Amino acid sequence: MITIQDIQEAKKRLDGVVQNTPLAYSPILSKQFEANIYLKKENLQLTGSFKIRGAFNKISTLNEMEKATGVVAASAGNHAQGVAYSASYYNINATIIMPEATPLTKVSGVKSYGAEVILYGANYDEAYSYAMKYAKDNDSTFIHPFADDTVIAGQGTVALEILEQLDNIDMILVPIGGGGLISGISTAIRALNPTIKIIGVVASGANAMKISYNKKEPIDSISVKTIADGIAVRDVTPKMLDYTLDLVDEIIEVEDKEIASAILFLLEKQKIVVEGAGAVGLATILHNKIDVKGKTVVLPLSGGNIDVTMLSLIIEKGLVKSSRKMNMIVTLIDKPGSLMTLTDIFKQNDANIVSIDYDRNSVQLDFGEANVTIAIETKGEAHQNLIRDRLKSNGFRFKEI
């Protein structure tokens, strides 16, 4: 296992390359949960994620032969960008194997640093298996995203910065995928301030590490499915489980809908764009998975490389859930004036129409009927109830979608 000296040496290698990211106090969260909550903004890091720390530390230690034969990595995106940037810094050829469903923004980010990208597999673990074979076949050095002590030491520099930036910390909530970030952070914390609690957070759709932690043995998942693609790791590496068992106080699980609400909260209330993996710590607090009252809490926002399509979907669902938008299908009589009567109801009740579609051809309709699919902006649950009552009193049949 690595030592605090390894992490301190990594910090020296990273000085002048990675950003010393802000640790910002959140008045909104702190007031809401009667705590002192700080956000470690690794989403503002070079390449948009903490992953560059471990990748750069590893690549900076390669010998000349290893640099000459190039590097290979497998990643859902953030480690890939870290490796690609670091390889470019040292003028090393890099090939990155990424899962086929990797968001375009992450693929483009990797290519922008000059690396070759090969899309392979349904998830990280399938891409990883192919990347190991590719590295062997091409006599290249494989840069593991988490199960490498030099990489872990690089990730641990996040903790050194946190301790330099803030005193009297009670707990740190750390995302867990493969376990590299939490292993590095925990190693530094245990050496320098062991009273701080280290809480890991996994997505329910990729919870192998939590299950393994509870059972105290590696237990792989059959599959993974989560919007937090940065921590969507199917298999548990025994080495990383050992780190976690030895250093981590507790692991909490959050669902995708909880992660999505945390992403939306950060976007709307904190003006911060964070990917799913970076929002899991906040999700535990927002959804009362942990009691933080009276405590000083640090949330590492591990990355900000969220796909724009995913972000728009989260915003849409969030608006519906918070009663600021209604999507419905209204059935009306297909005759002149019917649509105007419907839109007048919305107008009279201060509901703004944002999209509308008229369908008279559906086989599910009776003759003489039409369906109007409509989206409206609303002002909360009471406003929506008023609109429902007005539609019913005017004889409209409708269902919400």
C-alpha positions in Angstrom: 0.0 0.0 0.0 1.1 3.6 -0.6 2.3 5.9 2.1 1.9 9.6 2.8 5.4 10.1 1.4 4.2 8.7 -1.9 1.4 11.2 -2.1 3.7 14.1 -1.1 6.1 13.1 -3.8 3.2 13.0 -6.3 2.3 16.5 -5.3 5.8 17.7 -6.2 5.5 16.2 -9.6 2.1 17.7 -10.2 3.0 21.2 -9.1 2.8 23.6 -12.0 0.7 21.1 -14.0 -2.6 20.4 -12.3 -4.8 23.1 -10.8 -5.0 23.7 -7.0 -8.8 23.6 -7.2 -11.0 25.8 -5.0 -12.6 24.5 -1.8 -15.7 26.7 -1.6 -18.1 27.1 1.3 -21.7 26.6 0.3 -24.0 29.0 2.3 -27.1 27.5 0.7 -26.4 23.9 1.6 -24.9 24.8 5.0 -28.0 26.7 6.0 -30.4 24.1 4.7 -28.7 21.2 6.6 -27.4 23.2 9.6 -23.8 22.2 8.8 -20.7 23.7 7.3 -20.5 22.2 3.8 -17.6 22.8 1.4 -17.3 21.9 -2.3 -13.9 20.8 -3.6 -14.3 21.8 -7.2 -12.4 19.2 -9.2 -14.9 19.8 -12.0 -12.7 22.9 -12.6 -9.6 20.8 -12.8 -7.5 20.6 -16.0 -9.4 18.1 -18.3 -12.5 18.6 -16.1 -11.7 15.9 -13.5 -9.4 14.8 -10.7 -8.2 11.9 -12.9 -5.4 13.9 -14.4 -3.6 13.8 -11.0 -3.1 10.0 -11.1 -2.5 9.8 -14.8 0.1 12.5 -14.8 1.9 11.1 -11.8 2.1 7.7 -13.4 3.3 8.8 -16.8 5.8 11.2 -15.3 7.5 8.1 -13.7 7.9 6.1 -16.9 11.4 5.3 -18.1 12.5 6.2 -21.6 11.8 2.8 -23.1 8.2 2.9 -21.7 7.7 6.3 -23.1 9.0 5.3 -26.5 6.6 2.4 -26.8 3.5 4.4 -25.9 0.8 4.1 -23.4 -2.7 2.5 -23.4 -5.6 3.1 -21.1 -9.2 2.0 -20.7 -11.7 4.5 -19.4 -15.3 5.8 -19.5 -13.8 9.2 -20.2 -12.1 11.1 -17.3 -9.0 8.9 -16.9 -8.8 8.8 -20.7 -8.5 12.6 -20.9 -6.0 12.6 -18.1 -3.8 10.0 -19.8 -4.2 11.7 -23.2 -3.2 15.1 -21.8 -0.3 13.7 -19.8 1.0 11.7 -22.8 0.8 14.8 -25.0 2.7 16.7 -22.3 5.6 14.2 -22.6 5.1 13.7 -26.4 4.1 10.1 -25.9 1.8 8.2 -28.2 -1.5 7.2 -26.4 -4.3 4.8 -27.4 -7.5 5.0 -25.3 -10.1 2.2 -25.3 -13.5 3.6 -24.3 -16.9 1.8 -23.9 -19.1 2.2 -27.0 -21.7 4.2 -25.0 -19.1 6.8 -23.9 -20.6 10.4 -24.1 -19.4 12.3 -27.2 -18.0 15.1 -25.1 -15.6 12.7 -23.4 -14.5 11.1 -26.7 -14.0 14.5 -28.2 -12.0 15.6 -25.2 -9.6 12.7 -25.5 -9.1 13.2 -29.2 -8.4 16.9 -28.6 -5.2 15.9 -26.8 -4.0 13.9 -29.7 -4.8 10.4 -28.5 -6.2 7.6 -30.7 -9.6 6.4 -29.5 -11.0 2.9 -29.9 -14.6 2.3 -28.9 -15.1 -1.2 -27.6 -17.4 -3.0 -25.2 -20.7 -2.3 -23.4 -19.0 -1.0 -20.2 -15.7 -0.1 -18.6 -14.8 -3.7 -17.7 -15.2 -5.0 -21.3 -13.1 -2.0 -22.6 -10.5 -2.8 -19.9 -10.1 -6.5 -21.0 -9.6 -5.4 -24.6 -7.2 -2.6 -23.6 -5.0 -5.1 -21.6 -4.8 -7.3 -24.7 -4.1 -4.3 -27.0 -1.3 -3.1 -24.7 0.3 -6.6 -24.6 0.0 -7.0 -28.4 1.6 -3.6 -29.0 4.3 -3.8 -26.3 2.8 -0.6 -24.7 2.5 0.4 -21.1 -1.0 0.1 -19.7 -2.0 3.0 -17.4 -4.6 1.6 -15.0 -7.3 4.0 -13.9 -7.3 3.0 -10.3 -5.5 -0.2 -9.4 -2.0 1.3 -9.5 -0.2 2.7 -6.5 1.4 5.5 -8.5 -2.0 6.5 -9.8 -3.5 6.2 -6.3 -0.8 8.5 -5.0 -1.7 11.1 -7.6 -5.4 11.0 -6.6 -4.4 11.4 -3.0 -3.1 14.9 -3.7 -6.7 16.0 -3.6 -6.7 15.4 0.2 -3.4 17.3 0.7 -5.0 20.3 -0.9 -8.2 20.0 1.2 -6.1 19.8 4.4 -4.2 22.9 3.4 -7.4 24.8 2.6 -9.5 23.9 5.6 -9.2 23.0 9.3 -11.5 21.0 11.7 -13.1 18.8 9.1 -15.5 16.1 10.4 -16.1 14.1 7.2 -15.4 13.8 3.5 -17.9 12.1 1.2 -16.0 10.5 -1.7 -17.4 8.9 -4.9 -16.4 5.3 -5.5 -16.0 3.6 -8.8 -12.9 1.4 -8.9 -11.7 3.0 -5.7 -8.6 5.0 -6.7 -9.8 8.4 -5.5 -11.1 7.2 -2.1 -7.9 5.1 -1.5 -5.6 8.0 -2.2 -7.7 10.5 -0.1 -8.1 8.0 2.7 -4.3 7.2 2.9 -3.5 10.9 3.2 -6.3 11.6 5.8 -5.4 8.6 7.9 -1.7 9.8 8.0 -2.4 13.5 8.7 -5.7 13.7 10.4 -7.2 10.3 11.3 -10.2 11.8 13.2 -11.8 12.7 9.9 -14.5 10.2 8.8 -14.1 9.0 5.2 -17.5 8.0 3.7 -17.6 6.4 0.3 -20.6 6.8 -2.1 -21.6 4.4 -4.9 -24.4 4.5 -7.4 -27.1 1.8 -6.9 -26.6 0.7 -10.5 -22.9 0.1 -9.9 -22.7 -1.0 -6.2 -20.2 -3.9 -6.3 -17.8 -2.1 -4.0 -20.5 -1.5 -1.4 -21.6 -5.2 -1.5 -18.0 -6.3 -1.4 -17.2 -4.0 1.5 -20.1 -5.3 3.5 -19.2 -9.0 2.8 -15.5 -8.3 3.1 -14.7 -10.2 -0.1 -14.7 -9.2 -3.8 -18.1 -9.7 -5.3 -18.5 -8.5 -9.0 -21.8 -7.3 -10.5 -23.4 -9.0 -13.4 -23.9 -5.6 -15.1 -23.9 -1.9 -14.4 -26.4 0.8 -15.3 -26.2 4.3 -13.9 -26.1 7.9 -15.1 -22.9 8.3 -13.1 -20.8 6.8 -15.9 -17.5 7.9 -14.2 -18.1 5.4 -11.4 -19.8 2.7 -13.5 -17.4 -0.1 -12.6 -18.7 -3.7 -12.7 -15.9 -5.7 -11.1 -14.1 -5.2 -7.8 -10.3 -5.4 -7.8 -9.1 -7.2 -4.6 -6.3 -4.7 -4.1 -8.8 -1.8 -4.1 -11.1 -3.6 -1.7 -8.2 -4.1 0.7 -7.6 -0.3 0.6 -11.3 0.4 1.2 -11.7 -2.1 4.0 -8.6 -0.8 5.7 -9.3 3.0 5.3 -13.0 3.8 4.7 -15.5 4.2 7.6 -18.7 3.6 5.6 -20.1 3.2 2.1 -23.5 4.7 1.2 -25.6 4.0 -1.9 -27.6 6.5 -3.9 -30.1 5.9 -6.8 -29.9 7.6 -10.2 -32.9 9.8 -9.5 -31.1 11.1 -6.4 -28.0 11.7 -8.3 -30.0 13.6 -11.0 -31.6 15.8 -8.4 -28.1 16.6 -7.0 -26.8 17.5 -10.4 -29.8 19.8 -10.9 -29.3 21.3 -7.5 -25.7 22.2 -8.2 -26.6 23.6 -11.6 -29.5 25.7 -10.4 -28.5 26.7 -6.8 -24.7 26.7 -7.0 -24.2 27.5 -10.8 -21.9 24.5 -11.1 -21.9 21.9 -13.9 -21.1 18.5 -12.4 -21.3 15.0 -13.9 -23.1 12.1 -12.1 -20.1 10.7 -10.3 -19.3 14.2 -8.9 -22.8 14.6 -7.5 -23.1 11.4 -5.5 -21.8 12.9 -2.3 -24.3 15.7 -2.4 -27.1 13.2 -3.2 -26.4 11.5 0.1 -27.1 14.7 1.9 -30.0 15.9 -0.1 -31.8 12.6 0.4 -31.1 12.2 4.0 -28.8 9.2 3.7 -26.4 10.7 6.2 -26.7 13.1 9.2 -24.4 16.1 8.8 -26.1 18.5 11.2 -23.5 20.5 13.1 -20.6 18.9 11.2 -18.0 20.3 8.8 -18.3 18.3 5.6 -16.2 18.3 2.3 -17.7 17.1 -0.9 -15.2 16.4 -3.7 -17.0 17.3 -7.0 -14.9 14.8 -8.8 -15.7 15.9 -12.4 -17.7 18.1 -14.7 -17.6 16.2 -18.0 -21.3 15.5 -18.3 -22.8 14.9 -21.7 -25.1 17.7 -22.8 -27.8 15.3 -23.9 -27.8 13.8 -20.4 -27.8 17.2 -18.8 -30.8 18.3 -20.8 -32.7 15.1 -19.9 -32.0 15.7 -16.2 -33.2 19.3 -16.4 -36.4 18.2 -18.1 -37.2 15.5 -15.6 -36.2 17.9 -12.8 -38.7 20.5 -14.0 -41.5 18.0 -14.1 -40.7 16.6 -10.7 -40.5 20.0 -9.1 -43.9 20.9 -10.6 -42.5 23.6 -12.8 -43.5 21.8 -16.0 -46.4 19.7 -17.0 -46.5 17.3 -20.0 -49.9 16.0 -20.9 -52.0 14.5 -23.7 -55.4 16.2 -23.9 -58.3 14.6 -25.9 -60.7 17.0 -27.4 -63.5 17.1 -30.1 -61.9 17.7 -33.5 -63.8 20.8 -34.6 -63.0 24.4 -35.2 -62.5 26.3 -31.9 -61.7 23.3 -29.7 -58.0 23.9 -29.6 -58.6 27.6 -28.9 -60.8 26.8 -25.9 -58.0 24.6 -24.6 -55.3 27.2 -25.0 -57.6 29.8 -23.4 -57.7 27.8 -20.3 -53.9 27.8 -20.0 -53.8 31.5 -20.8 -56.5 32.4 -18.2 -54.5 30.5 -15.6 -51.1 31.9 -16.4 -49.6 28.7 -17.8 -47.1 29.2 -20.6 -47.2 26.8 -23.5 -43.7 25.7 -24.5 -44.6 23.0 -27.1 -47.7 21.6 -28.7 -48.6 18.8 -31.2 -52.0 18.1 -32.7 -52.9 14.5 -33.8 -56.2 13.4 -35.3 -54.9 10.2 -36.9 -54.1 7.9 -34.0 -55.8 4.5 -34.2 -56.5 4.9 -30.5 -58.8 7.8 -31.1 -62.6 7.6 -31.8 -63.8 9.3 -34.9 -64.2 13.0 -34.4 -61.5 13.2 -31.7 -58.0 14.6 -31.6 -55.1 14.3 -29.2 -53.1 17.4 -28.2 -49.7 16.7 -26.7 -48.7 19.8 -24.8 -46.0 21.0 -22.5 -46.6 23.9 -20.2 -44.6 25.9 -17.7 -46.2 26.0 -14.2 -45.6 27.6 -10.8 -45.8 24.7 -8.5 -48.1 21.9 -7.3 -51.0 24.3 -6.4 -50.8 25.9 -9.8 -50.9 22.5 -11.5 -53.9 21.4 -9.4 -55.7 24.5 -10.5 -55.1 23.7 -14.2 -56.2 20.1 -13.7 -59.5 21.3 -12.1 -60.1 23.8 -15.0 -59.5 21.1 -17.6 -61.9 18.7 -15.9 -64.6 21.3 -15.4 -64.5 22.1 -19.1 -64.9 18.5 -20.0 -61.4 17.7 -21.3 -60.0 14.2 -20.9 -56.2 14.2 -20.3 -53.4 12.2 -19.0 -50.0 13.4 -17.8 -46.8 11.9 -19.3 
